[in-house]
Amino acid sequence: MDERTAELMADEDARSEMAAHEFDHEFLHTHLTDERKRAGLLGEIREAIFGAQDGLVSTLAVVSTVAGATSDRYPVLVAGIASGLAGIFSMAAGEYIGSKSQREIFDAQIHDERQEVHERPGEAEAEVAFMFEEDGLPHDKALAIARVMAEHPDVLLKTMIEKELGLAVEEGGGSPLQGALVMGAAFGLGTIPPILPHVFINGEIAVIVSVAATLAVLFSIGALKSRWTHRSWWASGFEIMVLGAVAGIAGYFFGSILPMLLGAPEAVA
């Protein structure tokens, strides 16, 4: 254990025994700001992981399907690249529209709660007290806390938004456009491992290398994800890798039988 780690552990032990009034506002402000930034970063990481996984799995399924139907690399590359480009724009547009629509719906709900606080403050106060009771506070203490909040309408409104609607009042959160760019870029990067082997290799060998490269990247993503989920790195990696393996095997299988089902067995080289 190095000296810096020992100091951090000692600080954490000391803070664990401190009472609430002993913490200074500067420390709390810095700590909460860091936690909120970390939460925002984790949201972007979620989008990046989701986009990369989707790009890897969906593209692998497409190229494996086409490779199962023909040993000619050009249809495989065309199908893979077309699928990748379509996925990039589709995922980015979907993320943008979804995030923007969600934010507009949230804004409308917040507007309704704000009206209630200003027009029916007694009802808003009673609702907050009742929700505190549901959380386990005694009736008199719940009423007392709600009474204090009612003296500060902005605090009462924020509490109603978070507890009644289950919405987080975000400050400086990422924009829908930022989320769309992260999602589209991650999906695009995820399309590379399944397609790249078919640029240099033909036939079943290309499929094997494509599947192996995709599974390796998927496992790495799963293992990396465990850093934030606190799961076992190998279990997290293996779980995602199995999903990719199923997609690749199923794609190649259906690609192998599609020509026959469509009455074109000569398509197989």
C-alpha positions as CSV (number, residue, x, y, z in Angstrom):
1,M,0.0,0.0,0.0
2,D,1.5,3.4,-1.0
3,E,1.5,6.5,1.2
4,R,-1.2,8.3,-0.9
5,T,-3.6,5.3,-0.6
6,A,-2.9,5.1,3.2
7,E,-3.7,8.8,3.5
8,L,-7.0,8.4,1.6
9,M,-8.1,5.5,3.7
10,A,-7.3,7.4,6.9
11,D,-9.3,10.3,5.7
12,E,-12.3,8.1,4.9
13,D,-12.1,6.4,8.3
14,A,-12.0,9.8,10.0
15,R,-15.0,11.1,8.0
16,S,-17.0,8.0,8.8
17,E,-16.9,9.0,12.5
18,M,-17.8,12.7,12.0
19,A,-21.2,14.1,12.8
20,A,-23.2,16.0,10.1
21,H,-22.5,19.4,11.6
22,E,-18.7,18.8,11.5
23,F,-18.5,18.8,7.8
24,D,-17.7,22.2,6.3
25,H,-19.7,23.5,3.3
26,E,-16.7,23.8,1.0
27,F,-15.9,20.0,1.4
28,L,-19.6,19.1,0.8
29,H,-19.9,21.4,-2.2
30,T,-16.7,19.9,-3.8
31,H,-17.8,16.3,-3.0
32,L,-21.3,16.7,-4.4
33,T,-20.0,18.4,-7.5
34,D,-17.6,15.5,-8.1
35,E,-20.4,13.0,-7.5
36,R,-22.7,14.7,-10.0
37,K,-20.0,15.0,-12.6
38,R,-19.3,11.3,-12.1
39,A,-23.0,10.4,-12.5
40,G,-23.1,12.4,-15.8
41,L,-20.0,10.7,-17.1
42,L,-21.5,7.3,-16.2
43,G,-24.5,8.2,-18.3
44,E,-22.3,8.9,-21.3
45,I,-20.4,5.7,-20.7
46,R,-23.7,3.8,-20.7
47,E,-24.6,5.3,-24.1
48,A,-21.1,4.5,-25.5
49,I,-21.2,0.9,-24.2
50,F,-24.7,0.4,-25.5
51,G,-23.8,1.8,-28.9
52,A,-20.6,-0.2,-29.3
53,Q,-22.3,-3.4,-28.2
54,D,-25.2,-2.9,-30.7
55,G,-22.7,-2.0,-33.5
56,L,-20.7,-5.2,-32.8
57,V,-23.6,-7.6,-32.5
58,S,-25.9,-6.3,-35.2
59,T,-23.0,-5.9,-37.8
60,L,-21.7,-9.4,-36.9
61,A,-25.1,-10.8,-37.5
62,V,-25.4,-9.2,-40.9
63,V,-21.9,-10.1,-42.2
64,S,-22.2,-13.6,-40.9
65,T,-25.6,-14.0,-42.6
66,V,-24.3,-12.8,-45.9
67,A,-21.0,-14.8,-45.6
68,G,-23.1,-17.9,-44.9
69,A,-24.9,-17.4,-48.2
70,T,-21.8,-16.6,-50.4
71,S,-18.0,-16.8,-50.2
72,D,-17.7,-13.6,-52.3
73,R,-16.3,-10.9,-50.0
74,Y,-17.8,-8.0,-51.9
75,P,-21.5,-8.7,-51.0
76,V,-20.4,-9.3,-47.4
77,L,-18.5,-5.9,-47.3
78,V,-21.4,-4.0,-49.0
79,A,-23.9,-5.5,-46.6
80,G,-21.7,-4.9,-43.5
81,I,-20.9,-1.3,-44.5
82,A,-24.5,-0.5,-45.4
83,S,-25.7,-2.0,-42.2
84,G,-23.1,0.0,-40.2
85,L,-23.9,3.3,-41.8
86,A,-27.6,2.8,-41.4
87,G,-27.1,1.9,-37.8
88,I,-24.9,4.9,-37.1
89,F,-27.6,7.3,-38.4
90,S,-30.4,5.4,-36.9
91,M,-28.9,5.1,-33.4
92,A,-27.8,8.7,-33.4
93,A,-31.2,9.9,-34.6
94,G,-33.1,7.6,-32.2
95,E,-31.0,8.8,-29.2
96,Y,-31.5,12.5,-30.1
97,I,-35.2,12.2,-30.7
98,G,-35.7,10.0,-27.6
99,S,-33.7,12.2,-25.3
100,K,-35.3,15.4,-26.6
101,S,-38.8,14.0,-26.3
102,Q,-38.1,12.7,-22.8
103,R,-36.8,16.1,-21.8
104,E,-39.9,17.8,-23.2
105,I,-42.2,15.4,-21.3
106,F,-40.2,16.0,-18.1
107,D,-40.5,19.8,-18.6
108,A,-44.3,19.5,-19.0
109,Q,-44.5,17.4,-15.8
110,I,-42.4,19.8,-13.9
111,H,-44.5,22.7,-15.1
112,D,-47.6,21.0,-13.7
113,E,-45.9,20.5,-10.3
114,R,-44.8,24.1,-10.3
115,Q,-48.4,25.2,-10.8
116,E,-49.5,23.0,-8.0
117,V,-46.9,24.5,-5.6
118,H,-47.9,28.1,-6.4
119,E,-51.7,27.6,-6.7
120,R,-52.3,24.8,-4.1
121,P,-49.4,25.0,-1.7
122,G,-51.4,23.2,1.1
123,E,-51.9,20.2,-1.2
124,A,-48.3,20.2,-2.2
125,E,-47.2,20.3,1.4
126,A,-49.5,17.4,2.3
127,E,-48.3,15.3,-0.5
128,V,-44.7,15.7,0.5
129,A,-45.5,14.9,4.1
130,F,-47.3,11.8,3.0
131,M,-44.4,10.7,0.8
132,F,-42.0,11.1,3.8
133,E,-44.4,8.9,5.8
134,E,-44.3,6.3,3.1
135,D,-40.5,6.4,3.5
136,G,-40.8,5.5,7.1
137,L,-40.8,8.9,9.0
138,P,-43.3,9.3,11.9
139,H,-46.4,11.4,11.0
140,D,-45.5,14.4,13.2
141,K,-41.9,14.6,11.9
142,A,-43.1,14.2,8.3
143,L,-45.5,17.1,8.8
144,A,-42.8,19.2,10.4
145,I,-40.3,18.6,7.6
146,A,-42.9,19.4,4.9
147,R,-43.9,22.5,6.8
148,V,-40.3,23.8,6.7
149,M,-40.1,23.0,3.0
150,A,-43.3,24.8,2.3
151,E,-41.6,28.0,3.5
152,H,-39.2,27.5,0.6
153,P,-41.3,26.8,-2.6
154,D,-38.3,26.0,-4.7
155,V,-37.1,23.3,-2.3
156,L,-40.7,21.9,-2.0
157,L,-41.0,21.8,-5.8
158,K,-37.7,20.0,-6.2
159,T,-38.7,17.5,-3.6
160,M,-42.0,16.8,-5.3
161,I,-40.3,16.4,-8.7
162,E,-37.8,13.9,-7.3
163,K,-40.1,11.9,-5.0
164,E,-43.5,12.1,-6.7
165,L,-42.4,11.9,-10.3
166,G,-39.2,10.0,-9.8
167,L,-37.2,12.5,-11.9
168,A,-33.8,13.8,-11.3
169,V,-33.4,17.6,-11.4
170,E,-30.3,17.7,-13.5
171,E,-27.9,20.6,-13.6
172,G,-25.7,21.0,-16.6
173,G,-26.6,17.5,-18.0
174,G,-25.5,16.4,-21.4
175,S,-27.6,17.7,-24.4
176,P,-29.6,15.4,-26.7
177,L,-27.1,16.2,-29.5
178,Q,-24.1,15.2,-27.3
179,G,-25.8,11.9,-26.5
180,A,-26.6,11.3,-30.2
181,L,-22.9,11.9,-31.2
182,V,-21.7,9.5,-28.5
183,M,-24.1,6.9,-29.5
184,G,-23.5,7.2,-33.2
185,A,-19.7,7.2,-32.8
186,A,-19.7,4.2,-30.5
187,F,-21.9,2.3,-32.9
188,G,-19.6,3.2,-35.8
189,L,-16.5,2.0,-33.9
190,G,-18.4,-1.2,-33.0
191,T,-18.9,-2.1,-36.7
192,I,-15.2,-2.3,-37.4
193,P,-14.2,-5.6,-35.8
194,P,-16.9,-7.7,-37.6
195,I,-16.2,-6.1,-41.0
196,L,-12.4,-5.7,-41.1
197,P,-11.4,-9.4,-41.5
198,H,-13.6,-9.7,-44.6
199,V,-11.5,-6.9,-46.2
200,F,-8.4,-9.2,-46.2
201,I,-9.7,-12.7,-46.0
202,N,-12.4,-14.8,-47.9
203,G,-14.7,-17.6,-47.0
204,E,-15.1,-19.4,-43.7
205,I,-11.8,-18.2,-42.3
206,A,-13.0,-14.7,-42.6
207,V,-16.1,-15.6,-40.7
208,I,-14.1,-17.3,-37.9
209,V,-11.7,-14.3,-37.6
210,S,-14.7,-11.9,-37.7
211,V,-16.5,-13.7,-34.9
212,A,-13.3,-14.1,-32.8
213,A,-12.4,-10.4,-33.2
214,T,-16.0,-9.4,-32.3
215,L,-16.1,-11.7,-29.3
216,A,-12.7,-10.4,-28.0
217,V,-13.9,-6.8,-28.2
218,L,-17.2,-7.7,-26.6
219,F,-15.5,-9.5,-23.7
220,S,-13.2,-6.4,-23.3
221,I,-16.2,-4.1,-23.1
222,G,-17.9,-6.3,-20.6
223,A,-14.7,-6.5,-18.5
224,L,-14.3,-2.8,-18.7
225,K,-17.9,-2.2,-17.7
226,S,-17.3,-4.1,-14.4
227,R,-15.2,-1.2,-13.3
228,W,-18.4,0.8,-12.7
229,T,-20.9,-2.1,-12.0
230,H,-18.7,-3.8,-9.4
231,R,-19.4,-7.2,-10.9
232,S,-16.8,-9.8,-11.6
233,W,-14.9,-8.7,-14.7
234,W,-14.8,-12.2,-16.2
235,A,-18.6,-12.8,-15.6
236,S,-19.5,-9.4,-17.1
237,G,-17.2,-10.0,-20.1
238,F,-18.5,-13.6,-20.6
239,E,-22.1,-12.5,-20.5
240,I,-21.7,-10.0,-23.4
241,M,-19.4,-12.4,-25.3
242,V,-22.1,-15.1,-25.3
243,L,-24.6,-12.6,-26.8
244,G,-22.2,-11.9,-29.7
245,A,-21.5,-15.6,-30.2
246,V,-25.2,-16.4,-30.5
247,A,-25.6,-13.6,-33.0
248,G,-22.7,-14.7,-35.2
249,I,-23.6,-18.4,-35.2
250,A,-27.3,-17.8,-35.8
251,G,-26.4,-15.3,-38.6
252,Y,-24.1,-17.8,-40.4
253,F,-26.6,-20.6,-40.0
254,F,-29.5,-18.7,-41.4
255,G,-27.3,-17.3,-44.2
256,S,-26.3,-20.9,-45.1
257,I,-29.9,-22.0,-45.5
258,L,-31.4,-18.9,-47.0
259,P,-30.3,-19.5,-50.6
260,M,-32.0,-22.9,-50.5
261,L,-35.1,-21.5,-48.9
262,L,-35.2,-18.8,-51.5
263,G,-34.7,-21.2,-54.3
264,A,-31.2,-20.0,-55.2
265,P,-28.7,-22.7,-54.1
266,E,-26.4,-21.5,-56.8
267,A,-25.7,-18.4,-54.8
268,V,-23.4,-20.5,-52.6
269,A,-19.8,-20.5,-54.0
